[in-house]
């Protein structure tokens, strides 16, 4: 589902459950440059948060879905952070298609913990 980013609106506010290795993607379309606020809260374990263009999302998906493994380099970008328990940041994004990705890293070999993640995305 593509999220339309209208100025002055909350486009996502939800709590999700991520198992180790799971990813949740929030695609959004900015019709003009605008400020986006992202707030993440994760418990009991940290998550990785990434902001990607369409091209980066495609590369990331190919690496993640490759049965033999793949690599993806996390670029320095607004909202791109590892080991996040809580963050609240604002950035100005140019117009275009963007993907905010929240990933629970895989840490254990046999048993994975579930993590509750609250995601809030607002434009203004």
Secondary structure, DSSP 8 states (H G I E B T S, - for coil): --EE--TTEEEEEEEEEE-TT-EEEEEEEESS-EEEEEEEEEESS-EEEEEEEHHHHHHHHHHHH-TT---------TT-EEEESEEEEEEEE-SEEEEEEEE-----SS----EEEEEEEEE-
